[in-house]
């Protein structure tokens, strides 16, 4: 009986080993096929960001696959993909887009199943891949303070601190009635703390901006002590100016960016390989060094810059699911007339 049990354990162990080997062989086939395809067309909204360019160059050097790009605002990506898919004139292989945009495209049958990728196993909570989309990075929204106007002990440490009467008339916000960082902050705070919190924040008589990068510069110039919709990565060019990103103890809202392969993709293997490369440790470290939010494990220990390490460890508060987008926009419009 013991011998039989031992034999069973050995056979089980061998069986457990075989799928991993088969998966490796299957992935080798994907890599070989991608190299034969020779090119991949990627749609994204990184707008020439250096960290994106570094990842593209690394991919091309590693695999010898040429990357063709369409780099535009999210709304332009959405319209271009809609046109290609409905006309069945397929150009894009893979896109990197907000999770709600990709979910909408799945509902219109624009997205193909990606087939898996080895680096998916390294995703960290709360990020999970499904059959159609893979988390790629996140845009985290915290607050920006002017260090000449806000003493270290006075900077807000939690969102409730913004309700202190001393900040009345001294807070700048992105427009919460439009899609973007302002709407992200509104929706996450609304869902977390309720409408009463937003009413109290409204009573602080906030200034309203519509240009994220210009709003950051307004804080740097001292026009406002606090900007509450600072995308962390956008603060990187402000190094050397009297500003600091304050990460809230109760967390920061974020927008998840996912990778997905389009239906009819001319180069599906290269698309799959590119997604896998973007969630490799090398690529994620490159993004973390640029203060972008990362989705995989094991990145923090590779960082030497204190700010990059701090931002890689920021507590994530929540994002806007698709079903909440329109109701939250409506409530923000009603509240901030």
Beta strands, then each sheet from edge to edge (+ up, - down):
strand 1: 39-44
strand 2: 66-71
strand 3: 94-98
strand 4: 134-146
strand 5: 171-174
strand 6: 207-209
strand 7: 226-231
strand 8: 243-246
strand 9: 252-261
strand 10: 316-318
sheet 1: 2+ 1+ 3+ 9- 4+ 7- 5- 6-
sheet 2: 2+ 1+ 3+ 9- 10-
sheet 3: 2+ 1+ 3+ 9- 4+ 8-
end
